[in-house]
C-alpha cells in the first residue's frame, strides 16, 4: 500500500479538529461500557455489552484507517475471531465471555478514556497555534478597545501591549506570524504523533498475532471437523435412503424369484426385470454419491472444466470464464468446486436470477472466484447456513468469502484462497 500524499498546509489543523470531535462519542462509549460491566450480573449488561463493544470497535477501526490515510501509520486489527452466534440467553452470555476474554477489548476501553485526554492535546494543538497566531495579527487593530475592556496586557506572556502604542504593539504581528508558521510546521508532525499514540493503544501486542493465529486455527479446525461430520452424515443418509434400500429390495425380489421360478415363470420374469431396473437405479445413485464426494471430472480435467460441468447442470443459464494456466492442489480444487456448487444452488433457490456469471482466475498466488447474478439480492454471509458452510470450507485454506448483495440486487460473491498454481506437466493430479 502506497504512502499517503503530503497534506496541504491547512489540512492537519482541520484533521486535528475532526479527531477532537471524535472524542465525545469515545467518552460516551466508555460510560456505556462501564454501565454494561456493572450490570452484567443482572442480565442487562449481557444484552448491552456486545452492542457497546461493536460500537467501540467500529470507532477504533475508523481511527486505525485515519491513522494510515492521514499519517501513513498502519495499525492492524488485533481482535480474536468472533464465534458463531448462538440462540437464546446462553448464546449471548457465551458471546460476552468471548468479548471479555479478548485482550483487545480492554485496550479499546483504555483507548476510549486515554485518547480524549492525551490525544486531544496532540490533535488540537495545530489549530490552537494557528488561532493564536491570527490573534497576534488582529490584536493591534483592536488594541485600544481590548485594553479598555480589561484584556490581558501581554501577548504570548512576553510582549506587553498596555500603555501607549510602542514596540510591543508592532512585535505582536511578527509573533503571530511565528505562531502560524509553527502551527503549519508542527501540524503534520503532531498528527503523526497522534497516530503513533493511537497505535500504541490500539495496535497489536507482540503476542497478539500468535494468539489471533491460534484462535483462527482453532476455529478453522472446528469448522473442518464439523464440515466432515456433516458430510459423513449426508453420505450415510444418502446410502441408507437410496442405494441401500434398493439393494435390499433387490435381495427380496431375488428370493421371491427363486421360489417362483418353477411354479410361476412369468411372475419370476417380472421380478427379475424389476430387480434389473432397481440395480440400474442403485448404480446411478452410487455414481451420484461418488460424484458428490469427489467428481471424476475434477480429478481428470481440473477445476475449470468441473465448474463448466456444474454450469451445464444448473437450471439457470451460467457464463463461465476460466483463466487457470495450470492445476491447483487437489484439496484446494475440491474445496473451491463444492463452494461454487453451493453458491450456484443458493442462487437457483433464492436469488430469482435470470442469469449467472462465474469468473475463475489465479493472481498473486491466490485463487479468485467471483459469482454474480442479476437476482433480487439480500444475501447475507452471516445469516445463511449455506454461506456459513462455504466460509467454513475455505477457511481451512485461509480463504475468505466476501458477499455484496444489496436489496434489489445484484449479488456478487467473491472467494479468495491463497494457493500455488502448478504446471499441468508437474501436477500430481
Secondary structure as GFF3:
##gff-version 3
##sequence-region A 1 429
A	DSSP	alpha_helix	11	38	.	.	.	ID=ss1
A	DSSP	alpha_helix	44	71	.	.	.	ID=ss2
A	DSSP	alpha_helix	88	101	.	.	.	ID=ss3
A	DSSP	alpha_helix	103	114	.	.	.	ID=ss4
A	DSSP	pi_helix	115	119	.	.	.	ID=ss5
A	DSSP	alpha_helix	120	139	.	.	.	ID=ss6
A	DSSP	three_ten_helix	140	142	.	.	.	ID=ss7
A	DSSP	alpha_helix	143	148	.	.	.	ID=ss8
A	DSSP	beta_strand	154	155	.	.	.	ID=ss9
A	DSSP	beta_strand	159	160	.	.	.	ID=ss10
A	DSSP	alpha_helix	167	202	.	.	.	ID=ss11
A	DSSP	alpha_helix	208	238	.	.	.	ID=ss12
A	DSSP	pi_helix	239	243	.	.	.	ID=ss13
A	DSSP	alpha_helix	244	260	.	.	.	ID=ss14
A	DSSP	alpha_helix	265	294	.	.	.	ID=ss15
A	DSSP	alpha_helix	296	301	.	.	.	ID=ss16
A	DSSP	alpha_helix	303	313	.	.	.	ID=ss17
A	DSSP	beta_strand	317	323	.	.	.	ID=ss18
A	DSSP	alpha_helix	330	346	.	.	.	ID=ss19
A	DSSP	pi_helix	347	351	.	.	.	ID=ss20
A	DSSP	beta_strand	355	363	.	.	.	ID=ss21
A	DSSP	beta_strand	366	373	.	.	.	ID=ss22
A	DSSP	alpha_helix	385	395	.	.	.	ID=ss23
A	DSSP	beta_strand	400	405	.	.	.	ID=ss24
A	DSSP	beta_strand	411	418	.	.	.	ID=ss25
###
